[in-house]
């Protein structure tokens, strides 16, 4: 009988611990994030790039190509200028790219980085009330190809930005968001 009670208590503890949790963010953080997302006026500076790990990137890692503390799957961007600016219905971005470019024919003469100055298409926004996060999905065109963008913004100021290109392997960036300078124009 004691064993049954112990099992019941154990199951109840498991069930209660799996319940939804409210975000560990302050009301001010939640309000600031909500305001930035609703106005769509913010900038992101990334501190890590996480490319799809391939044999080519592992070869570069083995040759010492990446900065100290980096690997083929996680590359430090500290000290590397980069930005991803959302300005209403437009994007302006300059991000370094690490990964493979897939072209079926001809020579790829494009910029090695990801450069975008275009309007947002097919925008969707989803808010997770339990975590206080926002997920945005949209399409945008860069100088040499189109991208499907998946952006998650967290109340603590962090971001996760994933870009799926038409010709490039997927890459993800993590960084921090901040308010957009009002002097910036597309």
C-alpha positions in Angstrom: 0.0 0.0 0.0 2.8 2.4 0.8 4.4 1.6 -2.6 1.1 2.6 -4.3 1.0 6.0 -2.5 4.6 6.6 -3.3 4.0 5.9 -7.0 0.9 8.2 -6.9 2.9 11.0 -5.3 5.7 10.5 -7.8 3.3 10.6 -10.8 1.6 13.8 -9.4 5.0 15.5 -9.0 5.9 14.6 -12.6 2.6 15.9 -13.9 2.8 19.2 -12.0 6.4 19.8 -13.0 5.4 19.5 -16.7 2.8 22.3 -16.4 3.2 25.5 -18.3 5.5 28.1 -16.9 5.2 31.8 -17.1 8.2 33.6 -18.6 11.0 34.7 -16.2 10.9 38.1 -17.7 10.0 41.4 -16.0 6.8 43.2 -17.1 9.1 45.9 -18.5 11.0 43.4 -20.7 7.7 41.9 -22.0 6.3 45.4 -22.8 9.5 46.5 -24.5 9.5 43.4 -26.7 5.8 43.7 -27.5 6.3 47.4 -28.5 9.3 46.6 -30.8 7.6 43.7 -32.5 4.3 45.6 -33.0 6.1 48.6 -34.5 8.6 46.4 -36.4 11.4 48.9 -35.7 14.4 47.1 -34.3 18.0 46.0 -35.1 19.8 42.8 -34.4 23.5 42.3 -33.9 24.6 38.7 -34.0 27.4 37.3 -31.8 27.3 33.7 -33.1 26.8 32.1 -36.5 25.7 28.4 -36.7 26.0 27.1 -40.2 24.9 23.6 -41.3 27.9 21.5 -40.6 29.3 19.8 -43.7 32.6 18.1 -44.6 33.8 21.3 -46.2 33.4 23.2 -43.0 35.0 20.5 -40.9 38.0 20.6 -43.3 38.2 24.4 -42.7 38.0 23.8 -39.0 40.9 21.3 -39.2 43.0 23.8 -41.1 42.5 26.5 -38.4 40.4 28.8 -40.5 37.9 29.8 -37.8 38.6 32.2 -34.9 39.6 30.9 -31.5 36.7 29.4 -29.6 34.8 28.6 -32.8 34.1 25.4 -34.6 32.5 24.2 -37.8 29.1 24.3 -36.2 29.4 27.6 -34.1 31.5 30.6 -35.2 32.0 33.6 -33.1 31.1 36.9 -34.7 32.4 39.1 -31.8 34.3 41.9 -33.5 32.7 41.2 -36.9 30.4 44.0 -38.1 26.9 42.7 -38.8 23.3 43.8 -38.6 19.8 42.8 -39.4 17.4 45.8 -39.3 13.7 45.6 -39.5 12.1 48.9 -40.5 8.4 48.5 -40.8 7.9 46.4 -43.9 11.5 46.5 -45.0 14.7 44.7 -44.2 18.3 45.9 -44.4 20.9 43.3 -43.5 24.7 42.6 -43.8 25.6 39.2 -42.3 28.7 37.1 -42.8 28.0 33.7 -44.4 29.7 30.5 -43.5 28.6 27.4 -45.4 28.1 26.0 -48.9 26.6 27.6 -51.9 24.8 25.3 -54.3 24.6 26.5 -57.9 23.4 24.1 -60.7 25.3 25.8 -63.5 27.6 28.7 -64.2 29.8 30.7 -61.9 28.5 32.2 -58.6 29.7 35.8 -58.7 27.6 37.0 -55.8 28.7 38.5 -52.6 30.1 36.0 -50.1 28.0 37.5 -47.3 24.2 37.9 -47.0 23.2 41.4 -48.1 19.5 42.4 -48.1 17.7 45.6 -48.9 14.2 44.7 -49.7 10.5 44.6 -48.6 9.1 41.8 -46.5 6.7 39.4 -48.1 4.3 36.7 -46.6 4.8 38.0 -43.1 3.3 35.9 -40.2 3.7 36.6 -36.5 3.1 34.2 -33.6 3.2 35.0 -29.9 3.9 32.3 -27.3 2.0 33.6 -24.2 3.7 31.1 -21.9 7.2 32.0 -22.8 6.7 35.6 -23.8 8.5 35.0 -27.2 7.5 36.2 -30.7 8.2 34.1 -33.8 8.2 35.9 -37.2 8.3 34.2 -40.6 8.6 36.0 -43.9 10.3 36.0 -47.3 12.8 38.6 -48.5 15.1 38.9 -51.5 18.9 39.6 -51.1 21.2 40.8 -53.8 21.7 37.3 -55.3 18.9 35.1 -54.0 15.7 34.9 -52.0 15.5 33.9 -48.3 12.9 32.4 -46.0 13.5 34.1 -42.6 12.6 32.6 -39.2 13.1 35.1 -36.4 12.5 34.4 -32.7 12.7 37.2 -30.2 13.0 36.5 -26.4 12.1 38.9 -23.6 15.7 38.9 -22.3 16.9 40.7 -25.4 18.2 37.6 -27.3 17.3 36.5 -30.8 17.5 33.4 -33.0 17.6 34.2 -36.7 17.5 31.4 -39.3 17.9 32.1 -43.0 17.1 29.5 -45.7 18.5 30.6 -49.0 17.6 29.5 -52.5 21.3 28.7 -53.2 22.9 28.5 -49.8 22.7 26.0 -47.0 20.7 27.1 -43.9 22.5 29.2 -41.4 21.3 30.4 -37.9 22.5 33.5 -36.0 22.1 34.3 -32.3 22.4 37.8 -31.0 20.7 40.7 -29.3 18.0 43.1 -30.4 17.7 46.8 -29.7 15.7 49.8 -30.7 16.3 51.0 -34.2 17.9 54.5 -34.6 15.2 56.8 -36.1 17.8 58.2 -38.5 18.1 54.9 -40.3 16.3 54.7 -43.7 16.1 51.9 -46.3 
